[in-house]
Amino acid sequence: MGVIQRFKDIMSANINAVLDKAEDPEKMIDQYMRNLQDDLGKVKAETAAVMAEETRAKRELNECNQEIEKLQRYAEKAVAAGNDNDARLFLQKKQNLVAQQTALQQAYDSAAGNAAKMRQMHDKIVKDMENLTQRKAAIKAKVAAARAQERVNQIGGSLKGVSNNMSAFDRMEEKANKMLDQANAMAELNQTAQEDSIEDLMSKYDDGNSSNVDDELAALKAKMNHTTETSKNASGVEDELEALKAKMNTQ
């Protein structure tokens, strides 16, 4: 009966608490179911043995009862035939069987009680196994849901990393924009400085001193033209005078 007690202990244990400690609940529940199937097989064997004992005890009790009834009939026939000695022998044999009958009845009652308990236990185990099979499906469904949730959580963690990377990318883009704005501003300042330099150079030729120089240059050119004309005129007079002298000498 040790296997029965073992099975009762397993059935009374909190399987969910055991599963909480298991590394892989799905595999462990399959292992527990295999163990229970083995135990159920042993319980069936025990039940069959007890039922066979009940059958044997019932058969021996029935045979004893039949023999007692037969001896009773023979005793009655012997008395009817006037053979008291024969009747006495039949009754003595009957009394011996009656003593055995009591023991056989007790043995049968015990075997019948054990068989009834074993059948009840067997039927309960079968029903519990059906319930466990349903619970097994529910547990596996929970395990599958838990694993799916774990994957979602992992993906969520990855998305958090993606979000951080996106934020970092945005910061780098903002920094690049700032650098470009600063470079453009510096280029604008340099262009303004260059334009100011050219304007300063142009103003050097546009101020009052430049105008005076131009006026003086114009006056110089006019004087030089006048001198040239005067020289030209003087040369003409000399030529005309020489011509006149030559004419007079000829006369």
Sequence and secondary structure as in RCSB ss.txt:
>XXXX:A:sequence
MGVIQRFKDIMSANINAVLDKAEDPEKMIDQYMRNLQDDLGKVKAETAAVMAEETRAKRELNECNQEIEKLQRYA
EKAVAAGNDNDARLFLQKKQNLVAQQTALQQAYDSAAGNAAKMRQMHDKIVKDMENLTQRKAAIKAKVAAARAQE
RVNQIGGSLKGVSNNMSAFDRMEEKANKMLDQANAMAELNQTAQEDSIEDLMSKYDDGNSSNVDDELAALKAKMN
HTTETSKNASGVEDELEALKAKMNTQ
>XXXX:A:secstr
 HHHHHHHHHHHS HHHHHHH S HHHHHHHHHHHHHHHHHHHHHHHHHHHHHHHHHHHHHHHHHHHHHHHHHHH
HHHHHTT HHHHHHHHHHHHHHHHHHHHHHHHHHHHHHHHHHHHHHHHHHHHHHHHHHHHHHHHHHHHHHHHHHH
HHHHHHHHHHHHHHHHHHHHHHHHHHHHHHHHHHHHHHHHHHHHHHHHHHHHHHHHSHHHHHHHHHHHHHHHHHH
HHHHHHHHHHHHHHHHHHHHHHHHH 
